[in-house]
Amino acid sequence: MLLPILQYPDPRLLQKAEPVTEVTPEIRELAADMVETMYARDGIGLAAPQVGVPLRLVVIDISGPDAREDLRILVNPRLTLSGASQECEEGCLSVNSYRAKVERREFARVEAQDLDGNMLSFDADGLLAVCAQHECDHLDGVLFIDHISRLKRQMLDRKLNKKASAK
């Protein structure tokens, strides 16, 4: 089932997510719905808070939007970052029609559980490292636009306020 994606400045996007204490049938269904929603919107990552569920659950598939052959469902992910900072252009399904360059670390060691409760870990670099950092930020109530300059953020907020006023 396709889920509605919260849009900035929805205050629920700023809340810190709670750990998943047990993988229930409802959590499995949520993960499946998140994957379907991410694919339908041509995304490469989606965090549960973006669909209004304040739980530490992330889906990532950087092989898209055409191939869709590297799906990762991460329950309670934790990152250990390393390497130099790099500038990456990012967008977000919760901040439509806006892209900006953001500083991210070059490498991430990702540790999480899968939907069967098994621990998994992998090393990420490149786009996967960026995506993991972006999605895990959502779990802490941080948006990629929180990493841009104050001036760029003010310009974005003015633009969004102008659009909202025109409706």
Accessible surface in RSA format (square Angstrom, percent):
REM  Atomic radii and reference values for relative SASA: ProtOr
REM  Chains: A
REM  Algorithm: Lee & Richards
REM  Probe-radius: 1.40
REM  Slices: 20
REM RES _ NUM      All-atoms   Total-Side   Main-Chain    Non-polar    All polar
REM                ABS   REL    ABS   REL    ABS   REL    ABS   REL    ABS   REL
RES MET A   1   137.02  71.0 111.30  73.7  25.73  61.3  81.71  69.5  55.32  73.3
RES LEU A   2   103.17  57.5  85.04  60.8  18.14  45.6  85.07  59.7  18.11  48.7
RES LEU A   3    28.43  15.8  20.67  14.8   7.76  19.5  21.91  15.4   6.52  17.5
RES PRO A   4   111.21  81.0  99.28  90.5  11.93  43.4 109.92  90.8   1.28   8.0
RES ILE A   5    18.76  10.7   0.76   0.6  18.00  43.4   0.98   0.7  17.78  48.2
RES LEU A   6    20.40  11.4  17.05  12.2   3.34   8.4  20.40  14.3   0.00   0.0
RES GLN A   7    64.33  36.0  55.91  40.9   8.42  20.1  49.61 105.6  14.72  11.2
RES TYR A   8    29.64  13.8  19.32  11.0  10.32  26.8   9.19   6.9  20.45  25.2
RES PRO A   9    94.42  68.8  83.57  76.2  10.85  39.5  84.47  69.7   9.95  61.9
RES ASP A  10    30.22  21.2  21.89  21.8   8.33  19.7  10.77  25.3  19.45  19.4
RES PRO A  11    97.82  71.3  94.66  86.3   3.15  11.5  95.04  78.5   2.78  17.3
RES ARG A  12   116.69  49.0 113.30  57.8   3.39   8.1  44.06  60.2  72.63  44.0
RES LEU A  13     0.86   0.5   0.38   0.3   0.48   1.2   0.42   0.3   0.44   1.2
RES LEU A  14    95.22  53.0  75.32  53.9  19.89  50.0  75.55  53.1  19.66  52.9
RES GLN A  15    95.64  53.5  89.34  65.3   6.30  15.0  32.72  69.7  62.92  47.7
RES LYS A  16   141.42  69.0 124.06  76.1  17.36  41.3  71.81  64.6  69.62  74.2
RES ALA A  17     4.38   4.0   0.00   0.0   4.38  10.0   0.10   0.1   4.28  11.3
RES GLU A  18   108.18  62.1 108.12  81.8   0.06   0.2  40.28  77.9  67.90  55.4
RES PRO A  19    73.78  53.8  68.95  62.9   4.83  17.6  68.95  56.9   4.83  30.0
RES VAL A  20    10.49   6.9   1.76   1.6   8.73  21.0   3.08   2.7   7.41  20.1
RES THR A  21   136.84  97.3  96.53  97.9  40.31  96.1  74.99 100.7  61.85  93.5
RES GLU A  22   120.66  69.3 109.12  82.6  11.54  27.5  38.37  74.2  82.29  67.2
RES VAL A  23    35.33  23.3  11.63  10.5  23.70  57.1  11.63  10.1  23.70  64.3
RES THR A  24    37.26  26.5  35.53  36.0   1.73   4.1  33.97  45.6   3.29   5.0
RES PRO A  25   103.72  75.6  97.48  88.9   6.24  22.7  99.78  82.4   3.95  24.5
RES GLU A  26   120.56  69.2 114.24  86.4   6.32  15.0  63.29 122.4  57.26  46.8
RES ILE A  27    14.99   8.5  14.99  11.2   0.00   0.0  14.99  10.8   0.00   0.0
RES ARG A  28   102.28  42.9  98.43  50.2   3.86   9.2  39.22  53.6  63.06  38.2
RES GLU A  29   106.75  61.3 100.46  76.0   6.29  15.0  35.30  68.3  71.45  58.3
RES LEU A  30    22.87  12.7  19.64  14.1   3.23   8.1  22.41  15.7   0.46   1.2
RES ALA A  31     0.13   0.1   0.13   0.2   0.00   0.0   0.13   0.2   0.00   0.0
RES ALA A  32    59.76  54.9  48.14  74.3  11.62  26.4  54.58  76.9   5.18  13.7
RES ASP A  33    13.09   9.2  13.09  13.0   0.00   0.0   0.00   0.0  13.09  13.1
RES MET A  34     0.00   0.0   0.00   0.0   0.00   0.0   0.00   0.0   0.00   0.0
RES VAL A  35    17.47  11.5  17.47  15.8   0.00   0.0  17.47  15.2   0.00   0.0
RES GLU A  36    79.12  45.4  73.11  55.3   6.00  14.3  33.68  65.1  45.44  37.1
RES THR A  37     2.27   1.6   2.27   2.3   0.00   0.0   2.27   3.1   0.00   0.0
RES MET A  38     0.00   0.0   0.00   0.0   0.00   0.0   0.00   0.0   0.00   0.0
RES TYR A  39    62.12  29.0  51.80  29.5  10.32  26.9  49.09  36.9  13.03  16.1
RES ALA A  40    62.21  57.2  21.98  33.9  40.23  91.5  34.93  49.2  27.28  72.3
RES ARG A  41    95.13  39.9  77.27  39.4  17.86  42.5  39.07  53.4  56.06  34.0
RES ASP A  42    97.68  68.4  79.24  78.9  18.44  43.6  15.82  37.2  81.86  81.6
RES GLY A  43     7.20   8.9   0.00   N/A   7.20   8.9   7.20  19.7   0.00   0.0
RES ILE A  44    53.20  30.3  50.88  37.9   2.31   5.6  50.88  36.6   2.31   6.3
RES GLY A  45     6.10   7.5   0.00   N/A   6.10   7.5   0.00   0.0   6.10  13.7
RES LEU A  46     0.00   0.0   0.00   0.0   0.00   0.0   0.00   0.0   0.00   0.0
RES ALA A  47     0.00   0.0   0.00   0.0   0.00   0.0   0.00   0.0   0.00   0.0
RES ALA A  48     0.00   0.0   0.00   0.0   0.00   0.0   0.00   0.0   0.00   0.0
RES PRO A  49     5.35   3.9   2.84   2.6   2.51   9.1   4.52   3.7   0.83   5.1
RES GLN A  50     1.84   1.0   1.84   1.3   0.00   0.0   0.00   0.0   1.84   1.4
RES VAL A  51    16.97  11.2   0.13   0.1  16.83  40.6   0.21   0.2  16.75  45.4
RES GLY A  52    29.39  36.2   0.00   N/A  29.39  36.2   7.15  19.6  22.24  49.8
RES VAL A  53    42.33  27.9  41.71  37.8   0.62   1.5  42.31  36.8   0.02   0.1
RES PRO A  54    64.75  47.2  63.79  58.1   0.97   3.5  64.29  53.1   0.46   2.9
RES LEU A  55    42.30  23.6  42.30  30.3   0.00   0.0  42.30  29.7   0.00   0.0
RES ARG A  56    39.44  16.6  39.44  20.1   0.00   0.0  10.35  14.1  29.09  17.6
RES LEU A  57     0.00   0.0   0.00   0.0   0.00   0.0   0.00   0.0   0.00   0.0
RES VAL A  58     0.16   0.1   0.16   0.1   0.00   0.0   0.16   0.1   0.00   0.0
RES VAL A  59     0.00   0.0   0.00   0.0   0.00   0.0   0.00   0.0   0.00   0.0
RES ILE A  60     0.71   0.4   0.71   0.5   0.00   0.0   0.71   0.5   0.00   0.0
RES ASP A  61     0.00   0.0   0.00   0.0   0.00   0.0   0.00   0.0   0.00   0.0
RES ILE A  62    44.15  25.1  32.48  24.2  11.67  28.1  32.48  23.4  11.67  31.7
RES SER A  63    34.09  28.8  11.10  14.8  22.99  53.0  21.63  46.1  12.46  17.5
RES GLY A  64    18.10  22.3   0.00   N/A  18.10  22.3   0.29   0.8  17.81  39.9
RES PRO A  65    76.10  55.5  60.56  55.2  15.55  56.5  60.56  50.0  15.55  96.6
RES ASP A  66   139.07  97.4 108.46 108.0  30.61  72.4  39.49  92.9  99.58  99.3
RES ALA A  67    53.60  49.3  24.96  38.5  28.64  65.2  35.10  49.4  18.50  49.0
RES ARG A  68    47.99  20.1  25.64  13.1  22.35  53.2  23.81  32.5  24.18  14.7
RES GLU A  69   142.27  81.7 104.77  79.3  37.50  89.3  42.54  82.3  99.73  81.4
RES ASP A  70    46.92  32.9  43.01  42.8   3.92   9.3  16.36  38.5  30.56  30.5
RES LEU A  71    77.57  43.2  47.99  34.3  29.58  74.3  47.99  33.7  29.58  79.6
RES ARG A  72    61.19  25.7  56.14  28.6   5.05  12.0  18.61  25.4  42.58  25.8
RES ILE A  73    34.88  19.8  27.25  20.3   7.63  18.4  27.25  19.6   7.63  20.7
RES LEU A  74     1.32   0.7   1.32   0.9   0.00   0.0   1.32   0.9   0.00   0.0
RES VAL A  75     0.39   0.3   0.39   0.4   0.00   0.0   0.39   0.3   0.00   0.0
RES ASN A  76    26.22  18.1  24.85  24.0   1.37   3.3  15.25  36.7  10.97  10.6
RES PRO A  77     4.06   3.0   0.00   0.0   4.06  14.8   0.00   0.0   4.06  25.2
RES ARG A  78   126.71  53.2 120.28  61.3   6.43  15.3  75.18 102.8  51.53  31.2
RES LEU A  79    47.35  26.4  14.57  10.4  32.78  82.4  14.85  10.4  32.50  87.5
RES THR A  80    89.50  63.7  84.32  85.5   5.18  12.3  60.91  81.8  28.59  43.2
RES LEU A  81    70.44  39.2  48.94  35.0  21.49  54.0  48.94  34.4  21.49  57.8
RES SER A  82    54.52  46.1  53.32  71.2   1.19   2.7  37.79  80.5  16.72  23.4
RES GLY A  83    33.91  41.8   0.00   N/A  33.91  41.8  20.78  57.0  13.12  29.4
RES ALA A  84    67.38  62.0  52.82  81.5  14.56  33.1  63.61  89.6   3.77  10.0
RES SER A  85    70.21  59.3  43.16  57.6  27.05  62.3  17.44  37.1  52.76  73.9
RES GLN A  86    55.59  31.1  49.36  36.1   6.23  14.8  24.86  52.9  30.73  23.3
RES GLU A  87   108.20  62.1  76.27  57.7  31.93  76.0  17.94  34.7  90.26  73.7
RES CYS A  88    23.57  17.8  16.75  18.7   6.82  16.0  15.60  39.5   7.97   8.6
RES GLU A  89    98.01  56.3  74.07  56.0  23.93  57.0  19.12  37.0  78.88  64.4
RES GLU A  90     8.62   5.0   5.46   4.1   3.16   7.5   8.62  16.7   0.00   0.0
RES GLY A  91    21.42  26.4   0.00   N/A  21.42  26.4   6.73  18.5  14.68  32.9
RES CYS A  92    18.35  13.9   0.38   0.4  17.97  42.2   7.22  18.3  11.13  12.0
RES LEU A  93    27.68  15.4  24.91  17.8   2.77   7.0  24.91  17.5   2.77   7.5
RES SER A  94     0.23   0.2   0.00   0.0   0.23   0.5   0.00   0.0   0.23   0.3
RES VAL A  95     4.81   3.2   1.29   1.2   3.52   8.5   4.06   3.5   0.75   2.0
RES ASN A  96    72.99  50.3  61.29  59.2  11.70  28.2  24.37  58.6  48.62  47.0
RES SER A  97    95.96  81.1  52.37  69.9  43.58 100.4  38.19  81.3  57.77  80.9
RES TYR A  98    41.40  19.3  35.37  20.1   6.03  15.7  31.84  23.9   9.56  11.8
RES ARG A  99   143.58  60.3 120.93  61.6  22.65  53.9  56.73  77.5  86.85  52.6
RES ALA A 100     9.14   8.4   1.66   2.6   7.49  17.0   9.14  12.9   0.00   0.0
RES LYS A 101   117.64  57.4 104.71  64.2  12.93  30.8  51.50  46.4  66.14  70.5
RES VAL A 102     1.69   1.1   0.00   0.0   1.69   4.1   1.69   1.5   0.00   0.0
RES GLU A 103    99.59  57.2  88.14  66.7  11.44  27.2  58.07 112.3  41.52  33.9
RES ARG A 104    13.24   5.6   8.33   4.2   4.91  11.7   7.05   9.6   6.18   3.7
RES ARG A 105    89.96  37.8  89.53  45.6   0.43   1.0  20.36  27.8  69.60  42.2
RES GLU A 106    61.75  35.5  61.75  46.7   0.00   0.0   9.95  19.2  51.80  42.3
RES PHE A 107    84.67  42.4  84.67  52.4   0.00   0.0  84.67  51.3   0.00   0.0
RES ALA A 108     1.78   1.6   0.00   0.0   1.78   4.0   1.16   1.6   0.62   1.6
RES ARG A 109    92.60  38.9  89.74  45.7   2.86   6.8  30.54  41.7  62.06  37.6
RES VAL A 110     0.02   0.0   0.02   0.0   0.00   0.0   0.02   0.0   0.00   0.0
RES GLU A 111    62.64  36.0  62.64  47.4   0.00   0.0   6.94  13.4  55.70  45.5
RES ALA A 112     0.65   0.6   0.00   0.0   0.65   1.5   0.65   0.9   0.00   0.0
RES GLN A 113    51.97  29.1  51.93  38.0   0.03   0.1   6.27  13.3  45.70  34.7
RES ASP A 114    37.06  26.0  37.06  36.9   0.00   0.0  16.88  39.7  20.18  20.1
RES LEU A 115    30.75  17.1  28.16  20.1   2.59   6.5  28.16  19.8   2.59   7.0
RES ASP A 116   104.57  73.3  74.21  73.9  30.37  71.8  20.59  48.5  83.98  83.8
RES GLY A 117    35.07  43.3   0.00   N/A  35.07  43.3  17.24  47.3  17.83  39.9
RES ASN A 118    83.55  57.6  79.07  76.4   4.48  10.8  21.76  52.4  61.79  59.7
RES MET A 119   117.18  60.7  89.20  59.0  27.98  66.6  77.29  65.7  39.89  52.8
RES LEU A 120    52.64  29.3  43.82  31.4   8.81  22.2  51.77  36.4   0.87   2.3
RES SER A 121    55.62  47.0  28.25  37.7  27.37  63.0   7.46  15.9  48.15  67.5
RES PHE A 122    31.68  15.8  27.05  16.8   4.62  12.0  31.68  19.2   0.00   0.0
RES ASP A 123   108.23  75.8  81.74  81.4  26.49  62.6  35.77  84.2  72.46  72.3
RES ALA A 124     3.09   2.8   0.00   0.0   3.09   7.0   2.18   3.1   0.91   2.4
RES ASP A 125    85.70  60.0  80.44  80.1   5.27  12.4  10.27  24.2  75.43  75.2
RES GLY A 126    39.50  48.7   0.00   N/A  39.50  48.7  35.66  97.9   3.84   8.6
RES LEU A 127    94.23  52.5  80.99  57.9  13.25  33.3  83.64  58.7  10.59  28.5
RES LEU A 128    17.01   9.5  16.68  11.9   0.33   0.8  16.68  11.7   0.33   0.9
RES ALA A 129     0.00   0.0   0.00   0.0   0.00   0.0   0.00   0.0   0.00   0.0
RES VAL A 130    11.46   7.5  11.46  10.4   0.00   0.0  11.46  10.0   0.00   0.0
RES CYS A 131     5.33   4.0   2.14   2.4   3.19   7.5   3.32   8.4   2.00   2.2
RES ALA A 132     0.24   0.2   0.11   0.2   0.14   0.3   0.24   0.3   0.00   0.0
RES GLN A 133     8.68   4.9   7.23   5.3   1.45   3.5   4.17   8.9   4.51   3.4
RES HIS A 134    13.61   7.4  12.28   8.5   1.33   3.4   6.46   6.7   7.15   8.3
RES GLU A 135     7.85   4.5   7.85   5.9   0.00   0.0   0.04   0.1   7.81   6.4
RES CYS A 136    13.20  10.0  12.50  13.9   0.71   1.7  12.05  30.5   1.16   1.2
RES ASP A 137    28.79  20.2  28.19  28.1   0.60   1.4   0.96   2.3  27.83  27.8
RES HIS A 138     1.38   0.8   1.27   0.9   0.11   0.3   0.16   0.2   1.23   1.4
RES LEU A 139     0.00   0.0   0.00   0.0   0.00   0.0   0.00   0.0   0.00   0.0
RES ASP A 140    63.70  44.6  48.26  48.0  15.44  36.5  14.42  33.9  49.28  49.1
RES GLY A 141     8.90  11.0   0.00   N/A   8.90  11.0   0.00   0.0   8.90  19.9
RES VAL A 142    44.09  29.0  43.79  39.6   0.29   0.7  43.79  38.1   0.29   0.8
RES LEU A 143     0.35   0.2   0.00   0.0   0.35   0.9   0.35   0.2   0.00   0.0
RES PHE A 144     1.61   0.8   0.00   0.0   1.61   4.2   0.00   0.0   1.61   4.6
RES ILE A 145     0.73   0.4   0.00   0.0   0.73   1.8   0.00   0.0   0.73   2.0
RES ASP A 146    62.95  44.1  32.38  32.2  30.57  72.3  19.99  47.1  42.96  42.8
RES HIS A 147    82.26  45.0  52.67  36.6  29.59  75.7  41.29  42.6  40.97  47.7
RES ILE A 148    19.60  11.2   0.69   0.5  18.91  45.6   4.82   3.5  14.77  40.1
RES SER A 149    60.99  51.5  43.36  57.9  17.63  40.6  52.09 110.9   8.90  12.5
RES ARG A 150   193.15  81.1 179.98  91.7  13.17  31.3  60.55  82.7 132.60  80.4
RES LEU A 151   114.30  63.7 111.29  79.6   3.01   7.6 112.15  78.8   2.15   5.8
RES LYS A 152   100.22  48.9  98.85  60.7   1.37   3.3  57.22  51.5  43.00  45.8
RES ARG A 153    50.63  21.3  50.63  25.8   0.00   0.0  20.92  28.6  29.71  18.0
RES GLN A 154    80.51  45.0  78.12  57.1   2.39   5.7  24.74  52.7  55.77  42.3
RES MET A 155   107.16  55.5 100.20  66.3   6.97  16.6  88.95  75.6  18.22  24.1
RES LEU A 156     5.59   3.1   2.27   1.6   3.32   8.4   4.95   3.5   0.64   1.7
RES ASP A 157    43.83  30.7  42.36  42.2   1.47   3.5  19.96  47.0  23.87  23.8
RES ARG A 158   143.58  60.3 138.39  70.5   5.19  12.4  73.30 100.2  70.28  42.6
RES LYS A 159    95.08  46.4  88.79  54.5   6.29  15.0  61.93  55.7  33.15  35.3
RES LEU A 160    40.02  22.3  35.84  25.6   4.18  10.5  36.15  25.4   3.88  10.4
RES ASN A 161    95.77  66.0  93.47  90.3   2.31   5.6  24.70  59.5  71.07  68.7
RES LYS A 162   159.83  78.0 152.13  93.3   7.70  18.3 100.77  90.7  59.05  62.9
RES LYS A 163   102.45  50.0  96.23  59.0   6.22  14.8  72.90  65.6  29.55  31.5
RES ALA A 164    67.41  62.0  49.69  76.7  17.73  40.3  53.55  75.4  13.86  36.7
RES SER A 165    96.33  81.4  61.05  81.5  35.28  81.3  42.93  91.4  53.40  74.8
RES ALA A 166    90.56  83.3  47.96  74.0  42.60  96.9  60.02  84.5  30.55  80.9
RES LYS A 167   208.72 101.8 144.24  88.5  64.48 153.5 120.30 108.3  88.42  94.2
END  Absolute sums over single chains surface
CHAIN  1 A     8884.5       7207.2       1677.2       4816.5       4067.9
END  Absolute sums over all chains
TOTAL          8884.5       7207.2       1677.2       4816.5       4067.9
